[in-house]
Amino acid sequence: MTASSYHKRRAAQRFSRMIRVDQAGEYGAVRIYAGQLAVMGSRGPHSNEIVHMLAQEEVHKARFDQMIAERGVRPTLLQPFWSVAGFALGAVTALIGPEGAMACTAAVETEIDKHYTQQIEEIGKDDPELAEVVHKFRDEEREHRDAALAAGAEKAPAYPLLYAAIRLGCKAAIRLSERF
């Protein structure tokens, strides 16, 4: 194996891990918003924002689903767990109240912004298609975070603790989904 083919193979493996974890994250986001809407309903405070964010997350997930199929990437084995965990996180934070739901969004999207920014730097010019997708979705995740903060996320009970715990959970989910 030449050095060039070795580096290409390693890059393809890195990009496959990125696509796997990004698809898992978008799937988790869809489930979080579904859990929030299940508790708050379509008439609750911020429901319009949540419905809008959910629609964008569904587009993100569909795009990563497509990339998984096109590139032959194995999805995470943890998807059944993320389905339950995401829905539960959304439902529990919505039970805290509208600000709790928004605190969840602010925390998740802050971590995803950081994650996607790192990916964009790592991809560089090596995979323009993936870089473009991640960049576009990162910008939309930032919009979600900003909307959540504008909607009173920081007014949630025990916001600093809730925010930190959710971000820590996101970091763990990212690492696990990259590997399994």
NORGIMO-V909880 format. One line per field, one symbol per residue. ss: DSSP state (H for helix, E for strand, C for the rest). phi: phi as a letter, one per 30 degrees, with the letter a starting at -180 (. if undefined). psi: psi as a letter, one per 20 degrees, with the letter a starting at -180 (. if undefined). A space follows every 10 residues. Layout:
ss->???
phi->???
psi->???
//
This chain:
ss->CCHHHHHHHH HHHHHHHHHH HHHHHHHHHH HHHHHHHHHH CCCCCCHHHH HHHHHHHHHH HHHHHHHHHH HCCCCCCCHH HHHHHHHHHH HHHHHHCHHH HHHHHHHHHH HHHHHHHHHH HHHCCCCHHH HHHHHHHHHH HHHHHHHHHH CCHHHCCCHH HHHHHHHHHH HHHHHHHHHC
phi->.ddddddddd ddddddddde ddddddddde dddddddddd idcdeidddd dddeddddde ddddeddddd cidddddced dddddddddd ddddddkedd dddddedddd ddedddddde dddhcdbedd eddddddedd ddddeddddd djedcdehee ddeddddddd edddddddcc
psi->prhghghggg ghgghggggg hgggghgggg hghggghhgh rijrpjhggg gggggghhgg ghghgghggh jkpprqijgh ghgggggggg gghhhhrhhg ghhggggghg hhggghgggg ghgcjhnhgg gggggghghh hhggghhggh jkgiiqplgh gggggggghg gghggghhh.
//
